[in-house]
Amino acid sequence: MTLDIWLFAAVCFFLLDFCAALRVFSGRTLQDRLIAANVATTLGCAGGLALTVSLGELIIPVLAGLITCIIFATTFRMSQDLRGEA
């Protein structure tokens, strides 16, 4: 039995992604939640790319890229609303 290092990397990325996603719900301020959402999205995308190398399915990076663009655009728009506050 051999260990697929890319699958192991994907599992580690998804575990870290889950931990960052927990921070989205428990963050104290909106800025903290936005940063946690960006970190979780980046880790999820990296996990998707590692899973793509492991499985060889090319639909995974397309879906990961689409979801990443939507989440980054949403967090960018939410951060623009905060510019006047402080």
Secondary structure, DSSP 8 states (H G I E B T S, - for coil): ----HHHHHHHHHHHHHHHHHHHHHH-SSHHHHHHHHHHHHHHHHHHHHHHHHHH--SHHHHHHHHHHHHHHHHHHHHHHHTTT--
